């Protein structure tokens, strides 16, 4: 499956069934999922109810099964008093649909929220709080607390929440799991250099625009109606300089016809004054 033909062949369900039968009986396949992060979703969202996932599909005009699961990034016991919003992790089964969520955002609990692709973080050990390996590969003899430098227990079992210490930076300014840790930011930059796809805001598909490194912030029509009515199609409201130039050239070519009929033929009945024209005269001296 190392060619475009092989990848295209596996996209047909009939071919997948043949492949599973040829390998062994009772062999099944699983669709690839893509992780997205929705920022500042209201805590009124009831993710624990299965019906809520159906409501999200209906509110955003998504096919059933597009979003396979939703979960809060911050557990309930870690939330602060009076907190009203948090981030949600989405698992999407279709890369194209995931990209369409990233650009305009989605509606969750009657609020439109921003969606971003979940980037791959550098490997960090939860046992010694070091990098470039996992806990199962760690050779440290004891566990190190991620919030402080205490040893002998996991971070989830520690009761110390006042003191902080970073093992990598050897400083008391922040804990080891801090997202703005200088060591973590350096490791993340190295990870992005090794895997350029990690820098892309979109999930790379066959469409060329998914390779852009910036999100187009052009205005789009809303894709959701609170009454769950059919959403209008996405309309790109952009200025076409070439079309304006051609339209002005048509007016200039027909400038000798000053009658109203000729003017309305180019600019329409609502036009009152022609657009400003700039005439450039070129003189050649022999």
VENHU-V467205 format. One record per residue. N is the residue number from 1. RES is the residue in one letter. OMEGA is omega in radians with two decimals (* if undefined). D_CENTER is the distance of its C-alpha to the mean C-alpha in whole Angstrom. Layout:
{{N/RES/OMEGA/D_CENTER} {N/RES/OMEGA/D_CENTER}}
//
This chain:
{{1/X/-3.09/27} {2/X/3.12/27} {3/X/3.12/27} {4/X/3.12/25} {5/X/3.12/28} {6/X/3.11/28} {7/X/3.11/24} {8/X/-3.14/25} {9/X/-3.10/28} {10/X/3.13/26} {11/X/3.10/23} {12/X/-3.08/26} {13/X/3.13/27} {14/X/3.11/31} {15/X/3.11/31} {16/X/3.11/29} {17/X/3.10/32} {18/X/-3.14/34} {19/X/3.14/32} {20/X/3.12/32} {21/X/3.14/36} {22/X/3.14/37} {23/X/-3.13/36} {24/X/3.09/37} {25/X/3.13/38} {26/X/3.04/35} {27/X/-3.13/32} {28/X/3.11/29} {29/X/3.14/26} {30/X/-3.13/22} {31/X/3.08/19} {32/X/3.13/16} {33/X/-3.12/13} {34/X/-3.09/10} {35/X/3.07/9} {36/X/3.12/6} {37/X/3.03/7} {38/X/-3.01/8} {39/X/3.02/11} {40/X/3.04/14} {41/X/-3.12/15} {42/X/-3.14/19} {43/X/3.06/21} {44/X/3.11/23} {45/X/-3.12/20} {46/X/-3.09/22} {47/X/-3.11/20} {48/X/3.12/23} {49/X/-3.13/24} {50/X/-3.13/24} {51/X/-3.12/24} {52/X/3.11/21} {53/X/3.07/19} {54/X/3.10/21} {55/X/3.11/21} {56/X/3.09/17} {57/X/-3.11/17} {58/X/-3.11/20} {59/X/-3.10/18} {60/X/3.12/15} {61/X/3.12/18} {62/X/3.07/16} {63/X/3.12/18} {64/X/-3.13/20} {65/X/3.12/18} {66/X/3.04/15} {67/X/-3.08/14} {68/X/-3.12/16} {69/X/3.08/16} {70/X/3.11/15} {71/X/3.10/16} {72/X/3.09/17} {73/X/3.13/16} {74/X/3.13/19} {75/X/-3.09/22} {76/X/-3.09/25} {77/X/3.13/27} {78/X/-3.11/25} {79/X/3.13/24} {80/X/-3.13/27} {81/X/-3.12/29} {82/X/3.12/28} {83/X/-3.07/24} {84/X/-3.13/23} {85/X/3.14/19} {86/X/-3.13/17} {87/X/-3.14/13} {88/X/3.03/12} {89/X/3.11/11} {90/X/2.99/10} {91/X/-3.08/12} {92/X/-3.07/11} {93/X/-3.09/14} {94/X/-3.13/13} {95/X/3.13/10} {96/X/3.10/11} {97/X/3.11/10} {98/X/3.10/7} {99/X/3.10/6} {100/X/3.04/8} {101/X/-3.08/7} {102/X/-3.03/4} {103/X/-3.08/7} {104/X/-3.03/10} {105/X/3.14/8} {106/X/3.11/11} {107/X/3.08/14} {108/X/-3.13/15} {109/X/3.08/19} {110/X/3.08/20} {111/X/3.11/17} {112/X/-3.06/14} {113/X/-3.11/11} {114/X/3.13/8} {115/X/3.10/5} {116/X/3.09/3} {117/X/3.12/3} {118/X/-3.13/7} {119/X/-3.14/9} {120/X/-3.14/13} {121/X/3.06/16} {122/X/-3.13/19} {123/X/3.09/22} {124/X/-3.12/24} {125/X/3.11/27} {126/X/3.12/27} {127/X/3.14/31} {128/X/-3.13/32} {129/X/3.07/28} {130/X/-3.08/29} {131/X/3.05/26} {132/X/3.03/26} {133/X/3.11/27} {134/X/-3.07/27} {135/X/-3.12/29} {136/X/3.11/31} {137/X/-3.05/32} {138/X/-3.13/33} {139/X/3.13/37} {140/X/-3.08/37} {141/X/-3.09/40} {142/X/3.12/38} {143/X/3.12/35} {144/X/-3.12/34} {145/X/-3.08/32} {146/X/-3.13/29} {147/X/3.14/30} {148/X/-3.08/33} {149/X/3.07/35} {150/X/-3.12/37} {151/X/3.06/38} {152/X/3.14/39} {153/X/3.11/36} {154/X/3.13/32} {155/X/-3.12/30} {156/X/-3.10/30} {157/X/-3.09/34} {158/X/-3.14/35} {159/X/-3.13/36} {160/X/3.14/36} {161/X/-3.09/33} {162/X/-3.11/35} {163/X/3.11/35} {164/X/3.08/32} {165/X/3.09/32} {166/X/-3.13/30} {167/X/-3.07/32} {168/X/-3.11/30} {169/X/-3.10/31} {170/X/-3.13/34} {171/X/3.13/34} {172/X/-3.10/34} {173/X/-3.06/31} {174/X/3.10/28} {175/X/-3.09/28} {176/X/-3.11/27} {177/X/-3.10/23} {178/X/-3.07/22} {179/X/3.12/19} {180/X/3.10/21} {181/X/-3.13/24} {182/X/3.11/25} {183/X/3.12/25} {184/X/3.13/22} {185/X/3.10/20} {186/X/3.10/23} {187/X/3.12/22} {188/X/3.09/18} {189/X/3.08/19} {190/X/3.10/21} {191/X/3.13/19} {192/X/3.10/16} {193/X/3.14/20} {194/X/-3.14/20} {195/X/-3.10/17} {196/X/3.13/16} {197/X/-3.14/13} {198/X/3.14/12} {199/X/-3.10/11} {200/X/3.11/9} {201/X/-3.11/6} {202/X/2.99/6} {203/X/-3.01/8} {204/X/3.09/11} {205/X/3.13/13} {206/X/3.13/17} {207/X/-3.02/15} {208/X/-3.05/16} {209/X/3.11/14} {210/X/3.10/11} {211/X/3.11/13} {212/X/-3.13/12} {213/X/3.10/12} {214/X/3.10/11} {215/X/3.12/9} {216/X/-3.11/12} {217/X/3.10/13} {218/X/-3.06/16} {219/X/3.09/17} {220/X/3.10/17} {221/X/-3.11/19} {222/X/-3.10/18} {223/X/-3.07/17} {224/X/3.07/18} {225/X/-3.10/22} {226/X/3.14/23} {227/X/3.13/26} {228/X/3.05/24} {229/X/-3.11/25} {230/X/-3.11/24} {231/X/3.10/21} {232/X/3.14/22} {233/X/3.14/20} {234/X/-3.13/17} {235/X/3.11/20} {236/X/3.14/19} {237/X/-3.09/21} {238/X/3.10/22} {239/X/-3.14/25} {240/X/-3.07/27} {241/X/-3.14/30} {242/X/3.13/31} {243/X/3.10/32} {244/X/-3.14/34} {245/X/3.12/36} {246/X/3.13/37} {247/X/3.12/38} {248/X/3.10/40} {249/X/3.10/42} {250/X/3.11/43} {251/X/-3.13/44} {252/X/3.12/46} {253/X/-3.13/47} {254/X/-3.07/49} {255/X/-3.12/50} {256/X/3.08/53} {257/X/-3.06/53} {258/X/-3.14/53} {259/X/-3.06/54} {260/X/-3.11/51} {261/X/3.13/51} {262/X/3.13/49} {263/X/3.14/47} {264/X/3.13/46} {265/X/-3.11/45} {266/X/-2.98/43} {267/X/3.13/41} {268/X/-3.05/42} {269/X/-3.09/44} {270/X/-3.11/42} {271/X/3.14/42} {272/X/-3.14/45} {273/X/3.10/45} {274/X/3.12/44} {275/X/3.14/41} {276/X/-3.14/43} {277/X/3.10/44} {278/X/-3.14/45} {279/X/-3.12/47} {280/X/3.12/48} {281/X/3.12/51} {282/X/3.13/52} {283/X/3.14/56} {284/X/3.09/57} {285/X/-3.13/60} {286/X/*/62}}
//
